[in-house]
Amino acid sequence: MAAPATASAITAEVARACDAAVAKAYPPRQIGNPAAGSTKGTAKDQRAYYQKCVANDGKVDDAPAEAPKDSKPSK
């Protein structure tokens, strides 16, 4: 029988830093204010950005990674 994989818990400081980084990279929308918030990125992008932050102990690049929308090469 295989041993279960152990997962290490992240610290509160890393979680706060990553929450702040995600909020900065993907600002939340505000109800009633169409100019506020971000329309870029999906929830999947935000989760990937957060996981990248946690993996780097709370340190990420200033800009989120932009994934190409389609697989066609540009001319």
N, C-alpha and C positions, 0 to 999 in steps of 0.2 A: 504494500500500500504506500502511496506517495505521501510525503509530508506536505502539509498545507503551506502555501506561500504566505510569508509574513509581509504585512504592509505597515510602513511607518507613518505615524500621524504627523501632520504638519503643525508647526507652532502657530500661536495666535498672531505673532508679529508678521509671519510670512503670509498668513491668510489676509490680514488687514492690508498689507502692502499690495498683494495681488488683487484684492477687491478694489482698491484705489486705482491701480493701474488699468483694470478693465473698465472702470467708470470713466477714466480719462480717455482711453482709446475708443470706447463705445459709450458715449454719454447716453443716459436713459432719457426716454421721451417724457414730456410733461403734458398732461391732459389739458387741453384748452390753449396750448401754445404750440402752433405748428412749426415755429422756427426753432424750438428747443429740441435737443436730442439728435441722435444719429440715425441715419437711414442706411448706413453702411454696415455690412456684416450681419450674419445670422446668429442665432443662438449657438449653433455648432461652432462658428468662428470664435465667439466669445468664450465658450468652454475650452477650446483648444488654446486660446491666448492665456486663460487662467491656468491651465495645466502646464503650459510652457513656463509661466511665471513660477509656479510651485516647484517645478523641476529645477529651476535656476535659483532657488532659495530667495524668491521675492525680487529678483532682478530681471527685467525684460527690456527690450528695445523700446524707444519712445513711440514708434509707429507700429500698428499691428501688421502682420504679414498679409499682403494682398495676393489673393489667389486669382489666377486668370479665369474669366467668366466662360470662355470657350476654349477648345483645344486647337482651333485653327491658328496657323502661324500668321503673324502680321506681315504685311507686304512692305 
